[in-house]
Amino acid sequence: MASPPSIPITVFTGFLGAGKTSVILSLLPQLPKDYKVVLLKNEFGDIEVDSKLARESNLAAVSEILNGCMCCVLVGQMQTALLEIRDKFRPDRIIIECSGSAFPATLAFQIRQLERDTSGDLTLDAIITVIDAENFAGYEDISPTAKMQASYTDIILINKWEHVPEHSLDTVLDHLHTLNDLTPKIKCRGRAGVDPNLIFNLQSKLFLNPSEPMPTHNDEVETLTITSRTSEASSLTQSPPSLVSRETLLTALATLSKTSIWRVKGFVHLSVVGEAADDTQYILNWAFGRYDLVKYLPQEKSGPGADAVVGIHLTVMGERGEVRRATRNFVVALGEGVRVA
């Protein structure tokens, strides 16, 4: 009997808030209905935020690696997770979404080793780097990782370009060409993302030589968790947590510095006129001054594995050594009972 086709692996990298999850989710409706995709996602912090949204898509499955970067702190966990996905689901493709500080070279070396160990059953198809055109010039100056992500890749996707003036976009393109003049650069189509035919089946030639020297990677991102005290009790009792108003949340977000704080994401209960407290949990995604609030209904109300009902549970990511100081006003503005965990 003929061997089944190998499983291609597409790796998405990109700095915090570049829009990797949105681009990945935009691909799914463009694929054949019987095309099975499993997402392996690496999240900062201890809460599954983007993964909750991904589970509402038509992905075959979502697997998470939390509390660290799988290219350094959690090295080895990715290979184990990939083998488990292969054995359990046998998908047509695996998509890996890296944390914002992940260095693609380290991940590629791990996948290449797995490629050899499985005799080509799992293969590296492509490394795709998503660039936030609106903020790239700012974080490029302070992030060696952002430069490496743009340098070691098969395709560069330019996201959020429609939000910047033409001359600013030209500056971003000039910087990208300086870092990596040979790699194709594709503009995303807003919410429609990118055509999968442009980024799938590339058969990457990156890091084929196991003796190739690997550049060093510094962990430049610091994270902390912000919670409301009532959220801890609510997760045990499933009683409605205390709420914050949308106005209070937006006022608090306005205190954050885009220089020191790069990403805030998590869960928050908002007081909404005409809605019961049980139905007003939202997922917050904030990056460099822009935010999205998506209403989220917990999958279960009680029992083992139930989604906890929380007041505020946020992961804040930013420049190492600056995050705690830069979030003081944010925590105060959210009100009494909110604290840094």
C-alpha positions as CSV (number, residue, x, y, z in Angstrom):
1,M,0.0,0.0,0.0
2,A,1.3,3.5,-0.9
3,S,2.5,5.7,1.9
4,P,0.3,8.6,2.8
5,P,1.5,12.0,1.6
6,S,3.8,13.9,3.9
7,I,2.3,16.6,6.2
8,P,3.5,20.1,5.3
9,I,4.2,22.5,8.1
10,T,3.7,26.3,7.6
11,V,5.2,28.5,10.3
12,F,3.9,32.0,10.9
13,T,6.2,34.4,12.7
14,G,5.9,38.1,13.3
15,F,6.3,40.6,16.1
16,L,3.7,41.1,18.8
17,G,0.4,42.5,17.3
18,A,1.4,42.0,13.7
19,G,-1.9,40.2,13.0
20,K,-0.7,36.6,12.6
21,T,-3.9,35.1,14.0
22,S,-6.2,37.2,11.7
23,V,-4.1,36.2,8.7
24,I,-4.3,32.5,9.6
25,L,-8.0,32.6,10.2
26,S,-8.6,34.4,6.9
27,L,-7.0,31.5,5.0
28,L,-9.4,28.9,6.2
29,P,-12.6,29.9,4.3
30,Q,-10.5,29.9,1.1
31,L,-9.5,26.2,1.4
32,P,-11.5,23.2,0.2
33,K,-14.1,22.1,2.8
34,D,-12.5,18.7,3.2
35,Y,-9.0,20.1,3.7
36,K,-8.0,19.4,7.3
37,V,-5.8,22.0,9.1
38,V,-4.5,21.8,12.7
39,L,-3.2,24.9,14.4
40,L,-0.3,24.7,16.9
41,K,-0.2,28.0,18.7
42,N,2.4,29.4,21.1
43,E,0.9,32.0,23.6
44,F,2.6,34.2,26.1
45,G,1.1,34.0,29.6
46,D,-1.2,31.4,31.0
47,I,-4.5,32.3,29.2
48,E,-5.6,31.0,25.8
49,V,-6.9,34.1,24.1
50,D,-6.4,33.9,20.3
51,S,-6.9,30.1,20.6
52,K,-10.4,30.7,21.9
53,L,-11.2,32.6,18.7
54,A,-9.5,30.0,16.6
55,R,-11.7,27.2,18.0
56,E,-14.7,29.0,16.6
57,S,-13.3,28.7,13.1
58,N,-13.4,25.6,10.9
59,L,-10.0,24.3,12.0
60,A,-9.8,20.6,12.6
61,A,-8.1,21.2,16.0
62,V,-6.2,23.8,18.0
63,S,-3.2,22.9,20.2
64,E,-1.5,25.3,22.6
65,I,1.9,25.7,24.1
66,L,1.7,28.3,26.9
67,N,3.9,30.2,29.3
68,G,7.0,30.8,27.2
69,C,8.5,30.9,23.8
70,M,8.9,27.5,22.1
71,C,12.0,28.5,20.2
72,C,14.0,28.8,23.5
73,V,12.4,28.3,26.9
74,L,10.1,25.6,25.7
75,V,12.4,24.0,23.1
76,G,11.5,20.4,22.5
77,Q,7.8,20.8,23.3
78,M,7.0,21.8,19.7
79,Q,8.4,18.5,18.3
80,T,6.4,16.5,20.8
81,A,3.2,18.4,20.0
82,L,3.8,18.0,16.2
83,L,4.1,14.2,16.6
84,E,0.9,14.1,18.7
85,I,-1.0,16.1,16.1
86,R,0.2,13.8,13.3
87,D,-0.8,10.6,15.2
88,K,-4.1,11.9,16.4
89,F,-5.4,13.9,13.4
90,R,-3.3,13.1,10.3
91,P,-4.1,16.6,8.9
92,D,-3.5,17.9,5.4
93,R,-1.4,20.7,6.9
94,I,-0.2,21.9,10.2
95,I,0.1,25.6,10.8
96,I,2.3,26.9,13.6
97,E,1.7,30.3,15.0
98,C,4.7,31.5,17.0
99,S,4.8,33.9,19.9
100,G,5.8,37.5,19.0
101,S,9.4,37.0,20.2
102,A,10.0,33.7,18.4
103,F,13.1,33.4,16.3
104,P,12.3,31.4,13.1
105,A,15.7,29.9,12.7
106,T,15.5,27.9,15.9
107,L,12.0,26.6,15.0
108,A,13.1,25.7,11.5
109,F,16.1,23.7,12.8
110,Q,13.7,21.7,15.1
111,I,11.3,21.0,12.2
112,R,14.2,20.0,9.9
113,Q,15.4,17.5,12.6
114,L,11.9,16.2,12.9
115,E,11.8,15.9,9.1
116,R,14.8,13.6,9.2
117,D,13.5,11.6,12.2
118,T,10.2,10.9,10.5
119,S,11.8,10.1,7.1
120,G,10.0,13.1,5.6
121,D,6.5,12.3,7.0
122,L,6.5,15.9,8.5
123,T,8.1,18.5,6.3
124,L,8.8,22.3,6.6
125,D,6.8,23.9,3.8
126,A,7.5,27.6,4.5
127,I,8.3,30.2,7.1
128,I,5.9,33.2,6.7
129,T,6.7,36.5,8.5
130,V,3.8,38.9,9.1
131,I,4.9,42.6,9.3
132,D,2.8,45.3,10.9
133,A,3.4,48.2,8.4
134,E,1.9,50.7,10.8
135,N,4.4,50.0,13.6
136,F,7.4,48.2,12.0
137,A,9.6,51.2,11.8
138,G,9.2,51.7,15.6
139,Y,9.7,48.2,16.9
140,E,12.4,47.4,14.4
141,D,14.6,50.0,16.1
142,I,14.4,48.3,19.5
143,S,13.9,44.6,18.6
144,P,16.6,42.4,17.1
145,T,14.1,39.6,16.9
146,A,11.9,41.7,14.5
147,K,14.8,42.1,12.2
148,M,15.7,38.4,12.3
149,Q,12.0,37.5,11.6
150,A,12.1,39.6,8.5
151,S,15.5,38.2,7.5
152,Y,15.0,34.4,7.9
153,T,11.7,33.8,6.0
154,D,10.3,32.5,2.7
155,I,7.6,35.1,2.4
156,I,7.0,38.5,4.0
157,L,3.3,39.5,4.4
158,I,2.8,43.2,4.8
159,N,-0.3,43.7,7.0
160,K,-2.1,46.9,8.0
161,W,-0.5,48.8,5.1
162,E,-3.8,50.5,4.4
163,H,-3.5,52.4,7.6
164,V,-0.3,54.2,6.7
165,P,0.5,57.1,4.3
166,E,2.2,56.1,1.0
167,H,5.5,57.6,2.0
168,S,5.6,55.8,5.3
169,L,4.9,52.5,3.5
170,D,7.8,53.2,1.1
171,T,10.0,53.6,4.2
172,V,8.9,50.3,5.6
173,L,9.5,48.6,2.2
174,D,13.0,50.2,2.0
175,H,13.8,48.8,5.5
176,L,12.5,45.4,4.5
177,H,14.5,45.4,1.3
178,T,17.6,46.3,3.3
179,L,17.1,43.4,5.6
180,N,16.0,40.9,3.0
181,D,16.0,42.0,-0.6
182,L,15.4,38.5,-2.2
183,T,12.3,37.4,-0.3
184,P,8.9,38.1,-2.0
185,K,6.8,40.7,-0.2
186,I,3.0,40.5,-0.5
187,K,0.4,43.0,0.8
188,C,-2.4,41.5,2.7
189,R,-6.0,42.2,1.5
190,G,-7.3,43.7,4.7
191,R,-9.7,41.3,6.5
192,A,-9.4,39.0,3.5
193,G,-5.8,38.2,4.4
194,V,-3.9,36.5,1.6
195,D,-4.5,33.9,-1.1
196,P,-3.3,30.5,0.2
197,N,-2.0,29.6,-3.2
198,L,0.7,32.3,-2.7
199,I,2.1,30.9,0.5
200,F,1.3,27.1,0.5
201,N,3.4,24.4,-1.2
202,L,6.6,26.5,-1.3
203,Q,8.9,23.6,-0.2
204,S,11.2,25.9,1.7
205,K,15.0,25.6,1.2
206,L,15.8,27.3,4.4
207,F,18.0,25.6,7.0
208,L,18.5,22.3,5.0
209,N,22.0,22.0,6.3
210,P,22.1,20.8,9.9
211,S,25.6,22.2,10.4
212,E,24.5,25.7,9.4
213,P,25.4,28.2,12.2
214,M,22.4,29.6,14.0
215,P,22.3,33.3,15.0
216,T,21.8,34.0,18.7
217,H,18.4,34.9,20.1
218,N,17.7,37.2,23.0
219,D,14.5,37.2,25.0
220,E,13.5,40.8,24.8
221,V,9.9,40.6,25.8
222,E,8.6,40.8,29.4
223,T,5.1,39.7,30.3
224,L,2.9,40.2,33.4
225,T,-0.6,39.3,34.3
226,I,-3.3,41.7,35.5
227,T,-6.4,40.4,37.2
228,S,-9.3,41.6,39.3
229,R,-9.5,40.0,42.8
230,T,-13.1,39.1,42.1
231,S,-12.0,37.0,39.1
232,E,-10.3,34.5,41.3
233,A,-13.3,33.9,43.4
234,S,-15.6,33.9,40.4
235,S,-13.6,31.1,38.7
236,L,-14.4,29.0,41.8
237,T,-18.0,30.0,42.4
238,Q,-19.1,30.8,38.8
239,S,-20.8,33.9,40.3
240,P,-20.9,37.0,38.2
241,P,-17.7,39.0,38.6
242,S,-17.5,42.8,39.1
243,L,-17.7,44.7,35.8
244,V,-15.9,47.7,34.3
245,S,-17.5,50.0,31.8
246,R,-16.3,50.4,28.3
247,E,-15.4,54.0,29.0
248,T,-13.2,53.0,31.9
249,L,-11.4,50.3,29.8
250,L,-10.7,52.8,27.0
251,T,-9.5,55.4,29.4
252,A,-7.1,52.8,30.9
253,L,-5.9,51.7,27.5
254,A,-5.1,55.3,26.6
255,T,-2.5,55.5,29.4
256,L,-0.4,52.8,27.8
257,S,2.8,53.8,26.0
258,K,3.3,52.2,22.6
259,T,7.1,52.5,23.1
260,S,7.2,50.3,26.2
261,I,3.9,48.2,25.9
262,W,3.4,46.3,22.7
263,R,0.5,44.0,23.3
264,V,-2.4,43.5,25.8
265,K,-4.7,40.6,25.4
266,G,-7.1,38.6,27.6
267,F,-10.6,38.6,29.0
268,V,-12.7,41.4,30.5
269,H,-16.3,41.7,31.7
270,L,-17.8,44.9,30.5
271,S,-21.0,46.5,31.9
272,V,-23.3,46.9,28.9
273,V,-26.7,48.5,29.2
274,G,-29.5,46.0,28.6
275,E,-27.3,42.9,28.9
276,A,-26.9,40.5,31.8
277,A,-23.5,40.1,33.4
278,D,-23.3,36.5,32.4
279,D,-23.3,37.5,28.7
280,T,-20.8,40.3,28.6
281,Q,-17.4,38.6,28.6
282,Y,-15.2,40.0,25.9
283,I,-11.8,39.1,24.4
284,L,-9.5,42.2,24.3
285,N,-6.7,42.5,21.8
286,W,-4.7,45.7,22.0
287,A,-1.5,46.3,20.0
288,F,0.3,49.6,19.6
289,G,-2.8,51.8,20.3
290,R,-5.3,49.8,18.2
291,Y,-7.8,47.4,19.9
292,D,-10.5,44.9,19.2
293,L,-13.2,43.7,21.5
294,V,-14.9,40.5,20.6
295,K,-17.8,39.1,22.5
296,Y,-17.0,35.7,23.9
297,L,-19.5,33.2,25.3
298,P,-17.9,30.6,27.5
299,Q,-18.4,27.1,26.2
300,E,-19.5,25.7,29.5
301,K,-21.1,27.3,32.6
302,S,-20.0,24.7,35.1
303,G,-18.2,21.4,35.6
304,P,-14.7,20.2,34.8
305,G,-13.1,22.1,32.0
306,A,-15.5,25.0,32.2
307,D,-14.3,28.4,31.0
308,A,-13.8,30.5,34.1
309,V,-16.0,33.6,34.5
310,V,-13.6,36.4,35.1
311,G,-13.7,40.1,35.8
312,I,-10.4,41.0,34.3
313,H,-7.6,38.6,33.3
314,L,-5.1,40.2,30.9
315,T,-1.5,39.4,29.7
316,V,0.6,42.5,29.1
317,M,3.7,42.2,26.9
318,G,6.4,44.8,26.3
319,E,10.0,45.9,26.6
320,R,11.9,43.9,29.2
321,G,12.5,45.9,32.3
322,E,9.8,48.5,31.5
323,V,6.5,46.7,31.6
324,R,5.7,46.9,35.3
325,R,6.5,50.6,35.5
326,A,4.6,51.3,32.3
327,T,1.4,49.6,33.4
328,R,1.0,51.4,36.8
329,N,-1.4,54.0,35.5
330,F,-3.3,51.4,33.5
331,V,-3.9,49.3,36.6
332,V,-5.0,52.3,38.6
333,A,-7.4,53.5,35.9
334,L,-9.1,50.1,35.8
335,G,-10.3,50.7,39.3
336,E,-10.2,49.2,42.8
337,G,-9.6,45.5,43.1
338,V,-7.4,45.2,40.0
339,R,-3.8,44.1,40.6
340,V,-0.7,42.7,39.0
341,A,-0.6,39.0,39.6
